[in-house]
Amino acid sequence: MKKIPNLMSEIIAFVTKNFTSIKFVKLSDAEKLIAFPELPDSTEIDSLTFSLISIFFGTPIGWTRLDPTGVRKPYRHNLDVIIKGVRKNK
């Protein structure tokens, strides 16, 4: 995004246009362990996945108008908030 700030806007436009044909598959138990080895058993993976998707798409929508090349810091902040929330529920 730093090199091509409008790239994320194009990705979001593509996903929005093709939303009904894009399928998000559920993670198997093995994939959950590999992807999230430190998450508490009580973590709702569907809710976490929704939060991560929201961060992935929402952060650049909200931030790129302010500073398209500086989106890394708000991404990191939003991910840290989610990670702290998940760990708090251990």
Secondary structure, 3 states (H helix, E strand, C coil): CCCCCCHHHHHHHHHHHCHHHCCCCCCCHHHHHHHCCCCCCCCCHHHHHHHHHHHHHHHHHHHCCCCHHHCHHHHHHHHHHHHHHHHHCC
